[in-house]
């Protein structure tokens, strides 16, 4: 079995989840078995599985498994339609209108009971109401835990699992529970490959097991820039990947999405780990295209810009809106449509309104058919400073849209060449450079409308290099390589 290990899935997802969706599509096409594994408590998990076209039998939710009447049947088939419920929630408040008990019916059929604490945060100078204890119940199966007291990151402790296969278990930490869970997967499925997409606790548990003699295959998935800086002559890596890069002896492969990142990793790891470990780095694009649209033409008039992104601060969508303001100020007829969901929505709407762009900037909500929704536009725009690959870039190229983007490593630089399929804008990450960044981005957008037809044809040529059948073959090759290593 092939496990894609992650923490959560929701209505709006990051590139990590979309990378898993594409990988699942590839494995399914090549009839290679797989399961997506989620470790978070996800009250609406099964709603989101339907939303993203995932089958119940393709997914293992940690708490659905622990609470199942028949855990073995669940591992094979997932939750049955008879078990599934509509999510509901009710809240009990105290005399000060503070939430004290929240009771939820999860879509997996079990009941969640959250007891709340009200704590004062010295850092933020406010009271925070958050979970103190959690109880999950389904029939005569139960999981309970508390959180370490105090504001800040929620840390599970004292986890009691009751009537799992007729036995009771106690785990002092979530990490201990994860190790137990992975051991259950090992016992049921036997020899398997674990693709770690998110959750360093997975890395730690699997590496510990490997050191103790486990024959399971571990594949680290790199979804972002791995490097942070050199500190005192030593490389400091992204904290999501520091553990895996420190323990490469125990990994069977490390998958990156671009040739540029593989080359950068080769440089950064020289002298840091064994040469044999560096040879474990494999390039497989996280996504591909099944069809490529014909090249487009632009005959002048309105410039229709589009982007698709999580509405989060690190995507710098505010700078994109400012770039539109510059272009409008120069006399251009420009509109921008932003697809996506996230915490920055209200802030971005207000920014557009304050800039006098309410009729020109539209937040269109989450798209689950990105290529279809962005097809009518002229140019795809990104203001992200960092991308592991840039799936939406590829989706834009597949519908013949030139791209205007900051020249971020591994994403834009891998897929976009100025003057060929779009234009890249130089940027710097310090706050003092923001104004210049925006000026550069607006210039890159405008440049995409000069020689537009040739850029659109170039977008088509680049997209054709990422046909999904090629990526499917790359996954098959990796599976064969791992099997040979086992033999």
C-alpha positions as CSV (number, residue, x, y, z in Angstrom):
1,X,0.0,0.0,0.0
2,X,1.0,3.6,-0.6
3,X,0.1,6.1,2.1
4,X,-0.1,9.8,1.5
5,X,0.4,11.2,5.1
6,X,-1.2,14.6,5.9
7,X,-2.9,16.4,8.7
8,X,-6.1,17.9,7.3
9,X,-8.4,18.7,4.4
10,X,-11.1,21.3,4.1
11,X,-13.3,23.4,1.9
12,X,-10.2,25.5,0.9
13,X,-6.9,23.7,0.7
14,X,-3.2,24.5,0.1
15,X,-1.0,23.3,-2.6
16,X,0.0,20.3,-0.5
17,X,-3.6,18.9,-0.6
18,X,-3.9,19.6,-4.4
19,X,-0.5,17.9,-4.9
20,X,-2.0,14.8,-3.2
21,X,-5.1,15.0,-5.4
22,X,-3.0,15.0,-8.5
23,X,-0.8,12.1,-7.1
24,X,-3.9,10.1,-6.3
25,X,-5.1,10.6,-9.9
26,X,-1.8,9.3,-11.2
27,X,-1.7,6.3,-8.9
28,X,-5.3,5.5,-9.8
29,X,-4.6,5.7,-13.5
30,X,-1.7,3.2,-13.1
31,X,-3.7,1.0,-10.7
32,X,-1.2,1.5,-7.9
33,X,-3.0,1.2,-4.5
34,X,-3.1,4.3,-2.2
35,X,-4.7,5.8,0.8
36,X,-4.8,9.4,1.9
37,X,-4.3,9.6,5.7
38,X,-5.5,12.5,7.8
39,X,-4.5,12.9,11.5
40,X,-6.4,16.0,12.5
41,X,-9.8,15.9,14.2
42,X,-12.0,16.8,11.2
43,X,-15.7,17.1,12.1
44,X,-16.6,17.7,8.4
45,X,-14.2,15.3,6.8
46,X,-16.7,13.4,4.8
47,X,-18.3,16.5,3.4
48,X,-14.9,17.6,2.1
49,X,-14.1,14.2,0.6
50,X,-17.3,14.5,-1.5
51,X,-16.5,18.1,-2.3
52,X,-13.1,17.1,-3.7
53,X,-14.1,13.9,-5.4
54,X,-12.4,11.5,-3.1
55,X,-13.8,8.1,-2.4
56,X,-14.3,6.8,1.2
57,X,-12.2,3.8,0.4
58,X,-9.3,6.0,-0.6
59,X,-9.1,7.8,2.8
60,X,-8.2,6.9,6.4
61,X,-9.1,9.4,9.1
62,X,-7.3,8.8,12.4
63,X,-10.4,9.2,14.6
64,X,-12.8,7.4,12.2
65,X,-10.5,4.4,12.5
66,X,-10.1,4.6,16.3
67,X,-13.9,4.8,16.8
68,X,-14.9,2.2,14.2
69,X,-16.9,-0.8,15.2
70,X,-14.8,-2.9,12.8
71,X,-11.4,-1.2,12.4
72,X,-10.2,-3.8,9.9
73,X,-13.2,-3.2,7.6
74,X,-12.7,0.5,7.9
75,X,-9.1,0.2,6.8
76,X,-10.2,-1.7,3.7
77,X,-13.4,0.2,2.7
78,X,-13.6,3.5,4.7
79,X,-16.8,4.7,6.2
80,X,-20.1,3.2,4.9
81,X,-22.9,5.5,3.7
82,X,-25.0,4.3,6.6
83,X,-22.5,5.8,9.1
84,X,-22.3,9.2,7.6
85,X,-24.2,12.1,9.1
86,X,-24.8,15.8,8.5
87,X,-22.6,18.0,10.6
88,X,-24.3,19.8,13.4
89,X,-23.2,21.8,16.5
90,X,-24.7,23.2,19.6
91,X,-23.1,25.5,22.2
92,X,-23.7,25.9,26.0
93,X,-22.6,29.2,27.4
94,X,-22.3,30.5,31.0
95,X,-23.8,33.6,32.6
96,X,-21.1,35.8,30.9
97,X,-22.0,34.4,27.4
98,X,-18.7,32.5,27.3
99,X,-18.7,29.2,25.4
100,X,-18.2,26.4,27.9
101,X,-19.3,23.2,26.2
102,X,-19.6,22.6,22.4
103,X,-21.2,19.4,21.2
104,X,-20.8,18.4,17.6
105,X,-22.1,15.6,15.4
106,X,-19.2,14.8,13.1
107,X,-19.9,13.7,9.5
108,X,-18.3,10.4,10.4
109,X,-21.2,9.7,12.8
110,X,-19.4,10.1,16.1
111,X,-20.1,12.8,18.7
112,X,-17.5,15.4,19.7
113,X,-17.8,17.1,23.1
114,X,-15.4,20.0,23.8
115,X,-15.0,21.5,27.2
116,X,-13.7,25.1,27.0
117,X,-11.4,27.1,29.2
118,X,-11.2,30.9,29.4
119,X,-7.6,32.0,29.8
120,X,-5.9,35.4,29.8
121,X,-3.1,35.9,27.3
122,X,-0.5,38.3,28.6
123,X,1.0,38.5,25.2
124,X,-2.2,39.6,23.4
125,X,-3.8,41.3,26.5
126,X,-7.1,39.5,25.9
127,X,-9.1,36.6,27.2
128,X,-9.0,33.5,24.9
129,X,-11.6,30.8,25.0
130,X,-10.3,27.5,23.7
131,X,-10.6,23.7,24.1
132,X,-9.4,22.3,27.4
133,X,-10.7,18.7,27.1
134,X,-12.2,16.7,24.2
135,X,-14.3,13.6,24.2
136,X,-15.2,11.6,21.1
137,X,-17.9,8.9,21.4
138,X,-19.3,6.4,18.9
139,X,-21.4,3.7,20.5
140,X,-19.3,2.0,23.1
141,X,-16.0,3.4,21.6
142,X,-14.4,6.5,23.1
143,X,-11.3,8.7,22.8
144,X,-10.7,11.4,25.3
145,X,-7.8,13.8,25.9
146,X,-6.9,17.1,27.5
147,X,-4.7,20.0,26.3
148,X,-1.6,21.3,28.1
149,X,-2.8,24.3,30.2
150,X,-2.1,27.8,29.1
151,X,-2.5,29.9,25.9
152,X,-0.5,29.3,22.8
153,X,-0.1,26.2,20.6
154,X,-2.5,23.4,21.6
155,X,-0.6,20.3,22.8
156,X,-2.6,17.1,23.4
157,X,-1.8,15.0,26.5
158,X,-3.2,12.1,28.5
159,X,-5.1,10.4,25.6
160,X,-7.3,7.5,26.6
161,X,-8.6,5.2,23.9
162,X,-11.4,2.9,25.1
163,X,-12.7,-0.3,23.5
164,X,-10.4,-0.3,20.5
165,X,-10.6,-4.0,19.3
166,X,-11.9,-4.7,22.8
167,X,-8.9,-3.2,24.6
168,X,-8.1,0.1,26.3
169,X,-5.0,2.2,25.7
170,X,-3.3,5.2,27.3
171,X,-1.0,7.6,25.4
172,X,0.8,10.4,27.2
173,X,1.3,12.4,24.0
174,X,-0.1,12.7,20.5
175,X,3.2,11.4,19.1
176,X,2.7,8.1,21.0
177,X,-0.8,7.8,19.5
178,X,0.6,8.4,16.0
179,X,3.2,5.6,16.5
180,X,0.4,3.3,17.6
181,X,-1.7,4.2,14.6
182,X,1.1,3.6,12.1
183,X,1.9,0.3,13.8
184,X,-1.8,-0.7,13.1
185,X,-1.4,0.3,9.5
186,X,1.8,-1.8,9.3
187,X,0.1,-4.8,10.9
188,X,-2.9,-4.7,8.5
189,X,-1.3,-3.7,5.2
190,X,2.2,-5.2,5.6
191,X,5.0,-3.8,3.4
192,X,4.1,-0.3,2.4
193,X,5.5,3.1,1.3
194,X,4.8,6.2,3.3
195,X,4.8,9.5,1.4
196,X,5.0,12.2,4.1
197,X,3.3,15.4,2.8
198,X,2.7,17.2,6.1
199,X,3.4,16.5,9.8
200,X,6.9,16.1,11.2
201,X,5.4,13.7,13.8
202,X,5.0,11.2,11.0
203,X,8.7,11.6,10.1
204,X,9.8,11.1,13.7
205,X,7.6,8.0,14.2
206,X,8.6,6.3,11.0
207,X,12.3,7.0,11.5
208,X,12.1,5.6,15.0
209,X,10.5,2.5,13.6
210,X,13.1,2.2,10.8
211,X,15.9,2.4,13.4
212,X,14.2,-0.4,15.3
213,X,14.2,-2.7,12.2
214,X,11.1,-1.7,10.2
215,X,11.3,-2.4,6.5
216,X,8.7,0.2,5.5
217,X,9.7,2.7,2.8
218,X,9.8,6.4,3.7
219,X,9.5,9.0,1.1
220,X,9.8,12.7,2.1
221,X,7.7,15.1,0.0
222,X,9.1,18.6,-0.4
223,X,6.4,21.2,-1.1
224,X,8.2,24.5,-0.4
225,X,11.7,26.1,-0.4
226,X,13.8,23.9,1.8
227,X,16.5,26.5,2.6
228,X,16.3,29.4,5.0
229,X,19.8,30.8,5.5
230,X,23.4,30.0,6.4
231,X,24.0,30.6,10.1
232,X,27.6,30.6,11.3
233,X,28.6,28.6,8.2
234,X,26.0,26.0,8.7
235,X,22.8,25.7,6.6
236,X,19.5,26.3,8.4
237,X,16.6,24.6,6.7
238,X,12.8,25.1,6.6
239,X,11.5,23.6,9.9
240,X,9.2,21.4,7.9
241,X,12.1,19.6,6.3
242,X,14.9,20.0,8.9
243,X,14.2,16.7,10.5
244,X,14.1,14.7,7.3
245,X,17.3,16.3,6.0
246,X,19.0,15.5,9.3
247,X,17.9,11.8,9.0
248,X,18.2,11.1,5.3
249,X,19.9,7.8,6.1
250,X,16.5,6.4,7.1
251,X,14.7,7.7,4.0
252,X,14.3,5.8,0.7
253,X,13.6,8.9,-1.5
254,X,13.1,12.6,-1.2
255,X,10.8,14.0,-3.9
256,X,11.0,17.6,-5.1
257,X,8.8,19.2,-7.8
258,X,11.4,21.0,-9.9
259,X,14.9,20.4,-11.4
260,X,15.9,23.8,-10.0
261,X,15.2,22.7,-6.4
262,X,17.0,19.4,-6.9
263,X,20.1,21.3,-8.1
264,X,19.8,23.7,-5.1
265,X,19.4,20.8,-2.7
266,X,22.5,19.1,-4.2
267,X,24.5,22.3,-3.5
268,X,23.0,22.9,0.0
269,X,23.5,19.3,1.2
270,X,27.2,18.9,0.1
271,X,29.1,18.1,3.3
272,X,25.9,18.1,5.3
273,X,25.0,14.5,4.6
274,X,26.4,11.5,2.7
275,X,26.7,11.6,-1.1
276,X,24.5,8.4,-1.2
277,X,21.7,10.4,0.6
278,X,21.9,13.2,-1.9
279,X,21.4,10.6,-4.7
280,X,18.0,9.9,-3.1
281,X,16.5,13.2,-4.4
282,X,14.0,12.6,-7.2
283,X,12.2,15.2,-9.4
284,X,8.5,14.6,-10.0
285,X,6.2,17.5,-10.8
286,X,3.4,17.6,-8.3
287,X,0.8,18.1,-11.0
288,X,0.1,17.7,-14.7
289,X,-2.4,18.5,-17.4
290,X,-4.6,16.2,-19.4
291,X,-5.5,18.7,-22.1
292,X,-3.9,21.8,-23.5
293,X,-6.0,24.6,-25.0
294,X,-5.1,26.3,-28.3
295,X,-3.2,29.6,-28.1
296,X,-5.2,32.8,-27.6
297,X,-5.2,36.2,-29.2
298,X,-5.6,39.6,-27.6
299,X,-6.9,42.4,-29.9
300,X,-6.7,45.2,-27.4
301,X,-9.2,46.8,-25.1
302,X,-9.8,45.5,-21.6
303,X,-7.0,43.6,-19.8
304,X,-8.6,40.7,-17.9
305,X,-6.4,39.5,-15.1
306,X,-7.0,36.4,-12.9
307,X,-5.4,34.6,-10.0
308,X,-6.3,31.5,-7.9
309,X,-4.8,31.4,-4.5
310,X,-5.5,30.9,-0.8
311,X,-6.4,34.3,0.6
312,X,-3.5,34.4,3.0
313,X,-0.9,37.1,3.8
314,X,2.1,35.1,2.3
315,X,0.4,35.3,-1.1
316,X,0.7,39.1,-1.1
317,X,-2.6,39.6,-2.9
318,X,-2.6,43.2,-1.6
319,X,0.4,43.9,-3.8
320,X,-1.5,42.6,-6.8
321,X,-4.4,45.0,-6.1
322,X,-1.9,47.8,-5.8
323,X,-0.4,46.8,-9.2
324,X,-3.8,47.1,-10.7
325,X,-4.2,50.5,-9.2
326,X,-1.0,51.6,-10.9
327,X,-2.2,50.3,-14.3
328,X,-5.6,52.0,-14.0
329,X,-3.8,55.2,-13.0
330,X,-1.8,54.9,-16.3
331,X,-5.1,54.8,-18.2
332,X,-5.4,51.1,-18.8
333,X,-8.8,49.4,-18.6
334,X,-8.0,46.5,-16.2
335,X,-10.1,44.1,-14.2
336,X,-8.8,41.5,-11.7
337,X,-10.7,38.4,-10.5
338,X,-9.3,36.6,-7.5
339,X,-10.4,33.0,-6.9
340,X,-9.8,31.5,-3.4
341,X,-10.9,31.5,0.2
342,X,-9.1,32.5,3.4
343,X,-8.6,34.9,6.3
344,X,-7.6,37.9,4.1
345,X,-10.9,38.2,2.2
346,X,-12.5,41.1,4.1
347,X,-9.2,43.0,4.2
348,X,-8.8,42.6,0.4
349,X,-12.3,43.7,-0.3
350,X,-11.8,46.8,1.8
351,X,-8.5,47.5,0.1
352,X,-10.1,47.4,-3.3
353,X,-12.9,49.7,-2.1
354,X,-10.5,52.2,-0.6
355,X,-8.4,52.3,-3.8
356,X,-11.5,53.0,-5.9
357,X,-11.3,49.6,-7.5
358,X,-14.5,48.0,-6.2
359,X,-15.8,47.6,-9.7
360,X,-12.5,46.3,-11.1
361,X,-11.4,43.8,-8.4
362,X,-13.7,40.9,-7.8
363,X,-13.2,38.2,-5.1
364,X,-15.0,35.2,-6.7
365,X,-14.7,32.7,-3.9
366,X,-13.2,29.2,-4.0
367,X,-12.8,27.5,-7.3
368,X,-12.9,23.7,-7.6
369,X,-12.6,23.9,-11.4
370,X,-9.6,26.2,-11.7
371,X,-8.8,25.6,-15.4
372,X,-12.4,26.1,-16.4
373,X,-12.9,29.2,-14.3
374,X,-9.7,31.0,-15.4
375,X,-10.0,30.1,-19.1
376,X,-11.9,33.3,-20.2
377,X,-9.2,35.6,-18.9
378,X,-6.1,37.0,-20.6
379,X,-3.2,36.9,-18.1
380,X,-2.7,34.9,-14.9
381,X,-1.0,36.9,-12.1
382,X,0.9,35.8,-8.9
383,X,2.4,37.9,-6.2
384,X,3.8,35.0,-4.1
385,X,7.4,35.3,-2.9
386,X,7.8,31.5,-2.6
387,X,6.3,28.5,-4.4
388,X,7.3,24.9,-4.2
389,X,6.0,24.3,-7.7
390,X,3.1,26.5,-8.5
391,X,0.2,24.2,-9.6
392,X,-2.0,27.1,-10.5
393,X,0.7,28.4,-12.8
394,X,0.6,25.1,-14.7
395,X,-3.2,25.2,-14.8
396,X,-3.0,28.7,-16.3
397,X,-0.4,27.7,-18.9
398,X,-2.7,24.7,-19.9
399,X,-5.4,27.2,-20.9
400,X,-2.9,29.3,-22.8
401,X,-2.7,32.2,-20.3
402,X,0.6,34.1,-20.2
403,X,1.8,34.6,-16.6
404,X,3.0,37.7,-14.8
405,X,4.6,36.8,-11.5
406,X,7.3,37.6,-9.0
407,X,10.4,35.7,-9.9
408,X,10.1,33.2,-7.0
409,X,12.4,30.2,-6.9
410,X,11.2,26.7,-7.9
411,X,7.7,27.9,-8.9
412,X,7.8,30.8,-11.3
413,X,11.4,30.3,-12.4
414,X,10.7,26.7,-13.3
415,X,7.6,27.4,-15.4
416,X,7.9,31.0,-16.6
417,X,10.6,32.5,-18.9
418,X,10.3,36.2,-19.5
419,X,9.4,36.8,-23.1
420,X,8.5,33.2,-23.8
421,X,5.3,32.4,-21.8
422,X,5.0,35.5,-19.6
423,X,7.1,37.9,-17.7
424,X,8.8,37.7,-14.3
425,X,9.2,40.7,-11.9
426,X,12.2,41.1,-9.6
427,X,11.3,41.5,-5.9
428,X,12.9,41.7,-2.5
429,X,11.4,40.4,0.7
430,X,12.0,43.4,3.0
431,X,9.2,45.8,3.7
432,X,11.2,48.7,2.4
433,X,11.1,47.2,-1.1
434,X,7.3,46.7,-1.3
435,X,6.7,49.8,-3.4
436,X,9.4,48.8,-5.9
437,X,8.0,45.3,-6.0
438,X,4.6,46.5,-6.9
439,X,6.0,48.7,-9.6
440,X,7.9,45.7,-11.0
441,X,4.8,43.5,-10.9
442,X,2.7,46.1,-12.7
443,X,5.3,46.4,-15.4
444,X,5.4,42.6,-15.8
445,X,1.6,42.5,-16.2
446,X,1.7,45.3,-18.9
447,X,4.6,43.5,-20.7
448,X,2.3,40.4,-21.1
449,X,0.0,42.4,-23.3
450,X,3.0,43.3,-25.6
451,X,3.4,40.4,-28.0
452,X,0.5,38.7,-26.3
453,X,-0.2,36.2,-29.0
454,X,3.4,34.8,-29.0
455,X,3.4,34.5,-25.2
456,X,0.1,32.6,-25.3
457,X,1.6,30.2,-27.8
458,X,4.6,29.9,-25.5
459,X,2.4,29.0,-22.6
460,X,0.9,26.2,-24.7
461,X,4.4,24.8,-25.5
462,X,5.4,24.8,-21.8
463,X,2.2,23.1,-20.7
464,X,2.7,20.3,-23.2
465,X,5.9,19.3,-21.3
466,X,3.7,18.5,-18.3
467,X,1.3,16.1,-19.8
468,X,-0.1,13.9,-17.0
469,X,0.9,10.6,-18.6
470,X,4.6,11.6,-18.3
471,X,4.1,12.3,-14.5
472,X,2.2,9.0,-14.1
473,X,5.2,7.2,-15.6
474,X,7.6,9.0,-13.2
475,X,5.6,7.7,-10.2
476,X,5.7,4.2,-11.7
477,X,9.5,4.5,-12.0
478,X,9.9,5.6,-8.4
479,X,7.7,2.6,-7.2
480,X,9.9,0.3,-9.2
481,X,13.1,1.8,-7.8
482,X,11.7,1.4,-4.2
483,X,10.8,-2.2,-4.9
484,X,14.2,-3.0,-6.3
485,X,15.8,-1.5,-3.2
486,X,13.7,-3.8,-1.1
487,X,14.7,-6.8,-3.1
